[in-house]
Amino acid sequence: MNKSICGANCADCGFGKNNNCKGCAESKGCPFGKECFIYKYIKLGGIEKYNELKQTLIDEFNGLNISGMPKIEDLYPINGSYVNIAYPTPSGYEVKLLDDKEIYLCNQVECEFNDGELIKCFGLVAGIDFLIVAEYGENCADPELVIYKKR
C-alpha cells in the first residue's frame, strides 16, 4: 500500500490509483510529478510544524468571517483533481484556478443557511500561498468563487 507522511489515506485516492501513484513516501514528495508543499513542509520542519501550519490556515479561514460558513475544525490533504472546479466568468468562459496534480489542504462544509431543500456547501482550498473559498450546490453545481486570497 502507498504511504503518505501527512496522514492522507492513499487507499482512498482514486486519482492516484488510476495514475500509478506510489505515494509521497516512496516518491520523495512528488506523487504526481510535482513536489508536494506538505511533504516539503514536514521534511523541513517536522510534523509539529506541519500541524502548526494547518492550524494557521484553519485560523485564517475562520478569520474570513464568511456569512453562513461554520467554524472550520480541520483541513485534509486532497489531490487537486478533486477540488479544481471550473468557475464561470462574466464573459461566459469557465476558468480553473488549481493544478490537478498538486496536493492542497481542503475541507467542505455545509452552509448554515440551508433550508433543507436547497443544499449549499462551502469548499475550502489552501496552498502554501493562497486561500480559496467557493460556494456551490450538489455535485459542485453552480460554483461561485467567494474568496481568493493571497497569503
VOPAGU-2260 file (C-alpha; in pm, 1 decimal, decimal comma):
REM VOPAGU-2260
SITE   aa  ch    i         X         Y         Z
SITE  MET   A    0       0,0       0,0       0,0
SITE  ASN   A    1     120,7     351,2     -80,1
SITE  LYS   A    2     220,8     562,6     214,4
SITE  SER   A    3     193,1     929,3     295,8
SITE  ILE   A    4     378,5    1116,7     566,8
SITE  CYS   A    5      99,9    1370,0     629,7
SITE  GLY   A    6    -178,2    1130,0     719,4
SITE  ALA   A    7    -357,5    1129,7     383,0
SITE  ASN   A    8    -524,5     797,7     312,5
SITE  CYS   A    9    -366,5     691,3     -15,9
SITE  ALA   A   10    -601,2     391,7     -38,8
SITE  ASP   A   11    -898,9     628,9     -83,6
SITE  CYS   A   12    -742,1     832,5    -364,5
SITE  GLY   A   13    -899,0     721,1    -691,1
SITE  PHE   A   14    -682,2     967,6    -882,0
SITE  GLY   A   15    -363,7     804,8    -752,6
SITE  LYS   A   16    -483,4     450,3    -818,7
SITE  ASN   A   17    -563,4     540,7   -1178,4
SITE  ASN   A   18    -231,8     720,6   -1233,5
SITE  ASN   A   19      15,4     471,3   -1086,2
SITE  CYS   A   20      87,3     687,4    -782,9
SITE  LYS   A   21     345,7     539,4    -548,2
SITE  GLY   A   22     256,9     769,7    -256,3
SITE  CYS   A   23     467,0    1053,8    -123,8
SITE  ALA   A   24     694,5     839,2      95,8
SITE  GLU   A   25     818,1     631,6    -199,0
SITE  SER   A   26     819,2     921,2    -449,4
SITE  LYS   A   27    1002,3    1153,1    -205,9
SITE  GLY   A   28     719,3    1404,6    -205,2
SITE  CYS   A   29     638,2    1400,5    -575,9
SITE  PRO   A   30     342,7    1160,8    -602,7
SITE  PHE   A   31     204,6    1326,9    -916,3
SITE  GLY   A   32     529,8    1460,0   -1065,0
SITE  LYS   A   33     544,9    1784,6    -866,9
SITE  GLU   A   34     685,1    1837,8    -520,7
SITE  CYS   A   35     406,9    1848,2    -262,2
SITE  PHE   A   36     431,8    2154,1     -35,0
SITE  ILE   A   37     302,4    1946,1     257,9
SITE  TYR   A   38     578,8    1686,8     216,5
SITE  LYS   A   39     839,6    1960,9     189,8
SITE  TYR   A   40     699,8    2134,6     498,0
SITE  ILE   A   41     714,2    1814,2     704,1
SITE  LYS   A   42    1064,1    1726,5     581,6
SITE  LEU   A   43    1196,4    2074,2     668,9
SITE  GLY   A   44    1016,0    2136,2     997,4
SITE  GLY   A   45     870,2    1807,5    1115,6
SITE  ILE   A   46     513,2    1701,2    1176,5
SITE  GLU   A   47     475,6    1958,8    1456,4
SITE  LYS   A   48     546,5    2246,6    1217,1
SITE  TYR   A   49     304,2    2097,4     965,4
SITE  ASN   A   50      34,4    2082,4    1233,2
SITE  GLU   A   51     110,5    2446,1    1320,2
SITE  LEU   A   52      73,4    2538,5     951,9
SITE  LYS   A   53    -262,5    2358,0     934,5
SITE  GLN   A   54    -382,7    2541,9    1244,6
SITE  THR   A   55    -268,0    2874,9    1100,0
SITE  LEU   A   56    -460,8    2804,9     778,9
SITE  ILE   A   57    -769,6    2698,5     978,7
SITE  ASP   A   58    -747,2    3022,5    1178,0
SITE  GLU   A   59    -713,4    3222,8     855,2
SITE  PHE   A   60   -1023,2    3055,3     706,4
SITE  ASN   A   61   -1219,9    3119,2    1026,8
SITE  GLY   A   62   -1095,0    3479,4    1032,5
SITE  LEU   A   63   -1258,6    3547,0     696,1
SITE  ASN   A   64   -1596,3    3561,2     876,7
SITE  ILE   A   65   -1793,5    3445,3     573,7
SITE  SER   A   66   -2164,7    3459,9     636,3
SITE  GLY   A   67   -2313,7    3111,6     666,8
SITE  MET   A   68   -1978,8    2931,8     684,4
SITE  PRO   A   69   -1944,3    2727,6    1004,4
SITE  LYS   A   70   -1625,1    2719,9    1208,4
SITE  ILE   A   71   -1357,8    2513,9    1035,4
SITE  GLU   A   72   -1207,2    2244,2    1256,9
SITE  ASP   A   73    -967,1    2062,3    1022,4
SITE  LEU   A   74    -811,1    2055,5     676,9
SITE  TYR   A   75    -731,0    1742,9     478,8
SITE  PRO   A   76    -470,6    1678,4     208,1
SITE  ILE   A   77    -658,2    1631,4    -120,7
SITE  ASN   A   78    -540,0    1589,4    -477,9
SITE  GLY   A   79    -617,8    1890,8    -696,5
SITE  SER   A   80    -818,0    1684,8    -944,7
SITE  TYR   A   81   -1093,2    1656,3    -681,2
SITE  VAL   A   82   -1114,4    2026,4    -596,0
SITE  ASN   A   83   -1025,2    2201,4    -921,9
SITE  ILE   A   84   -1368,5    2345,3   -1001,6
SITE  ALA   A   85   -1435,0    2542,9   -1319,5
SITE  TYR   A   86   -1574,1    2883,9   -1222,1
SITE  PRO   A   87   -1787,7    3083,4   -1466,4
SITE  THR   A   88   -1660,9    3428,0   -1564,1
SITE  PRO   A   89   -1875,2    3729,4   -1659,7
SITE  SER   A   90   -1767,3    3683,5   -2023,1
SITE  GLY   A   91   -1916,0    3333,4   -2031,9
SITE  TYR   A   92   -1591,3    3139,0   -2011,1
SITE  GLU   A   93   -1501,4    2897,9   -1734,9
SITE  VAL   A   94   -1168,0    2909,2   -1554,6
SITE  LYS   A   95    -992,4    2662,5   -1328,2
SITE  LEU   A   96    -754,7    2807,4   -1070,2
SITE  LEU   A   97    -577,6    2496,1    -943,1
SITE  ASP   A   98    -347,8    2223,4   -1070,8
SITE  ASP   A   99    -491,2    1870,9   -1089,8
SITE  LYS   A  100    -152,7    1723,7    -995,6
SITE  GLU   A  101     -91,8    1934,2    -683,7
SITE  ILE   A  102    -189,5    1844,5    -328,6
SITE  TYR   A  103    -386,3    2104,1    -128,9
SITE  LEU   A  104    -525,2    2128,4     223,2
SITE  CYS   A  105    -904,3    2126,1     192,6
SITE  ASN   A  106   -1241,0    2089,4     358,0
SITE  GLN   A  107   -1606,9    2100,6     258,4
SITE  VAL   A  108   -1875,4    2222,0     495,9
SITE  GLU   A  109   -2248,5    2276,2     459,5
SITE  CYS   A  110   -2375,5    2632,4     461,0
SITE  GLU   A  111   -2551,0    2714,2     787,7
SITE  PHE   A  112   -2837,9    2878,6     597,4
SITE  ASN   A  113   -2956,5    2566,8     412,5
SITE  ASP   A  114   -3333,4    2530,4     416,8
SITE  GLY   A  115   -3344,6    2151,5     391,6
SITE  GLU   A  116   -3447,0    2161,4      27,1
SITE  LEU   A  117   -3167,8    2361,6    -130,9
SITE  ILE   A  118   -2829,0    2245,8      -1,8
SITE  LYS   A  119   -2525,5    2468,6     -47,9
SITE  CYS   A  120   -2170,0    2388,4      56,7
SITE  PHE   A  121   -1850,5    2580,7     102,6
SITE  GLY   A  122   -1537,4    2430,0     -47,2
SITE  LEU   A  123   -1212,6    2545,0     108,5
SITE  VAL   A  124    -873,0    2502,3     -54,2
SITE  ALA   A  125    -537,7    2619,4      80,4
SITE  GLY   A  126    -198,6    2620,5     -83,1
SITE  ILE   A  127     115,8    2749,0      79,5
SITE  ASP   A  128      45,7    3098,4     -54,3
SITE  PHE   A  129    -331,3    3128,2    -105,5
SITE  LEU   A  130    -678,1    3053,9      30,0
SITE  ILE   A  131    -986,2    2980,2    -181,3
SITE  VAL   A  132   -1344,7    2961,8     -59,9
SITE  ALA   A  133   -1615,4    2861,8    -306,8
SITE  GLU   A  134   -1987,8    2808,0    -263,9
SITE  TYR   A  135   -2175,2    2551,1    -470,8
SITE  GLY   A  136   -2472,6    2319,5    -480,9
SITE  GLU   A  137   -2498,9    1943,5    -501,4
SITE  ASN   A  138   -2216,2    1782,6    -702,2
SITE  CYS   A  139   -2046,3    2123,8    -727,9
SITE  ALA   A  140   -2334,7    2268,4    -932,7
SITE  ASP   A  141   -2335,1    2643,9    -994,4
SITE  PRO   A  142   -1998,7    2717,6    -831,1
SITE  GLU   A  143   -1926,7    3068,6    -716,2
SITE  LEU   A  144   -1585,5    3191,4    -609,2
SITE  VAL   A  145   -1640,5    3363,4    -274,1
SITE  ILE   A  146   -1278,9    3447,6    -194,4
SITE  TYR   A  147    -938,0    3408,5    -349,8
SITE  LYS   A  148    -681,5    3548,6    -110,2
SITE  LYS   A  149    -305,3    3557,3    -139,8
SITE  ARG   A  150    -130,4    3489,8     187,1
